Amino acid sequence: MARIESRSPDFKLRLMDRWPVYYWRRYPHFLKANDWSFSRVNALPLPAVQQALELGYLRWPKALAPWCQGKDVVDVGCGMGLHGLGFLLEGARSYTGVDPLIKPKSGVLKSLHSGKRLDCGWTPEMLMERIDRFRMIRGISNELEGRRLFDVATLHNATEHLTDLAGVFASVARLLRPGGRLIFSHHNWFSWNGHHQEPKTIGRLDLTNPVQQRFADWAHLDGTHPPDHYVMTKLNRLRLEEVRAITGQYFEIELERTTPSTPNQGAGRLTGAIHARHPELTAADFTTQSLFCVARLKT
């Protein structure tokens, strides 16, 4: 298993959102990979691809292309499905997204750049009508068991929201063919913005705001939150070592990469006093932003 410490996001991924020509060049590859003729050029709606590009939904599929080309992909916690367009463009044989919050008739999406929600005009129903080998299912992963098998299962910043991560990974393992892979990106709860509340970036930090005071500068690790609060019901608060251990129950980790927080994500704000309040944590626990992992199904 390879472990990589990443200093910054891949340079090509940082530029990719500004290079839409890349995707228009990928479009013929998409048709060829899916045995589609150019007479069906409208099968993948280019306006939806452009929106996926502008909203940041094509970076994750691009990063996973080496593992997903020619594969049947299941995307657990898929959101509203625009990642699926990217997987098909990158040469995936098929895409199936599953999420309990899918709204088949809604076109409202969150920009992965700004976090703002907007109506893009494309609904999951419309995309499924237009695109072969593209399916979105409202539900959870274990509801797919026994219906079909996949080569790759992906979770994009979904693992931190799963209160029973071991149960979901066990279900995912049952969805994969022998030799299948699990690929996920996990947002670290113990990072400066691991709470998923405001402030999410230094640019939004306002230490005079009493709500932010409950979370800013690792205060979310100290606070006693009500049992029905978001951080108690929607985040599992697992350490990265626990995530690795759960993964290892069902998969052999082939590659992992930790990404440190950037200055705008709180890097540099860790003090000795803050660390002293949590002596059980290492400096890496505080300053690692995310964990990327590729793991193969155990035989």
Number of C-alpha atoms within 10 A of each C-alpha: 10 10 13 12 12 13 11 12 10 11 8 12 14 11 11 18 17 11 11 14 9 11 20 15 11 16 20 16 17 23 20 13 17 18 10 15 11 12 8 9 13 10 16 19 15 15 12 17 23 16 17 24 22 16 22 19 25 26 20 16 23 18 15 17 18 12 18 25 18 17 19 23 27 28 24 24 25 25 22 23 27 24 24 28 25 26 30 31 27 25 24 26 21 21 25 19 28 23 19 14 14 20 17 17 11 16 17 15 21 17 16 13 10 9 10 10 12 12 11 16 13 21 22 22 15 15 22 15 12 13 15 14 14 21 19 24 20 17 16 17 24 15 12 17 15 9 7 9 19 21 21 27 25 24 17 20 17 18 23 23 18 17 16 11 18 17 14 17 23 17 18 26 23 19 23 23 15 15 13 22 27 25 20 22 21 21 26 28 26 23 25 32 25 24 25 15 16 18 23 19 16 19 10 11 17 14 14 8 12 10 13 19 18 19 23 25 21 23 15 22 21 12 11 10 13 10 9 9 10 13 19 15 13 15 19 16 20 18 15 20 10 11 17 15 13 16 22 17 13 21 23 17 21 13 15 20 16 22 19 23 22 16 11 14 20 25 17 12 15 16 9 8 8 16 15 10 11 12 9 8 13 10 10 14 18 25 22 23 24 21 21 18 20 24 23 22 23 15 8
